[in-house]
Amino acid sequence: MIYEFKSRATGSVIMTKPVAEWILKIVGKTPGATGIVTVEQMPAAVAALRAAIAEERAELREQEADGAGPGAPDATVDDAYPVSLAQRAFPFIEMLEAAHKAGKDVTWGV
């Protein structure tokens, strides 16, 4: 399953189910077939995503400092270049910011 996030202020953002549900949980939304992020909820959603991104970055820096992160000598190629939350969430953050500026909600499954 995929999630297609839509707003009248932007183009669509499409995500796979696991990524979309991860991001929805971060912003305090219940994953499901349909939903909405209202204009009023957008600043808190963006702040929650940015906080989660900062937390992930801090954890990665800590792992690297301990020698267990992506720079570790025995890391495989796939483990050395994981896709971060920032990379996955950035299009959604941009969508939320543009939709908020335009005063339009973001929906999915509608």
Secondary structure, DSSP 8 states (H G I E B T S, - for coil): -EEEEEETTS--EEEEHHHHHHHHHHTT---SSSEEE-GGGHHHHHHHHHHHHHHHHHHHHHHHHTT-STT-TT--HHHHS---HHHHHHHHHHHHHHHHHHT--EEE--
